[in-house]
Amino acid sequence: SVLLQVAKGPTYKIRLHAAVLELSLNLSKNTLQFSDILVGQCQIQTVRLYNRFQVPCKWFIKGVEPVTKVK
């Protein structure tokens, strides 16, 4: 909230609400390099997300359905 003092008038309390659209989210890796693996095996790599601002950053990951047929 902000108090707005009008010259020779009353003081108004104004409530501010904002949605920040520009974020600074840093990744621990810029690229992922996977080596060759056999069919049926998997490989896991970890990527960390860092929020460098003091303002909380809410985010989510939405999974997509895996491709069942390779062209």
Protein Blocks (a to p, Z undefined) as FASTA:
>chain_A
ZZdddehiacdddddddddfbdcdddfbfbdcdddddehiacddddddddfbfbdcdddd
ddddddfbdZZ
